[in-house]
Amino acid sequence: AEFIVSGAYERYLRKARKANSRRREVLLRAIEEHLGDRVAVTGQGSGAHIVLWPKGQISEAEAISRAAQLEVGVYGTSHYFYSRPSRTGLLLGYAHLREQDIREGIRRLGNIL
């Protein structure tokens, strides 16, 4: 309660929102630079995750495996669907990453997508 009453919680939230906003902008710029029109992006206006929808033919398992080989963590979206999805989706989180790591990770993804 003291954390909230003192205003420290609100200061923390402002700082976290600002940092996540910067990271999201870095992520979106890197996607544009390294992936361009090879992917569609959703979720860029909210939260701390986005979804990449590769336009080429790549299975979710293959994309996750190949990304992992390049030390890039991505997650599939198929388990969020009731039935088999019609396309591959990759969930990317960025809240805990440094901006340079975001840029490098997307550059590496560009090599497989």
Buried (B, 14 or more C-beta within 10 A) or exposed (E): EEEEEEEEEEEEEEEEEEEBEEBBEBBBEBBEEBBEEBBEBEBBEEEBBBBBBBBEEBEBEEBBEBBEEEEBEBBBBBEEEEEEBEEBBBBBBBEEBEBEBBBBBBBBBBEBB
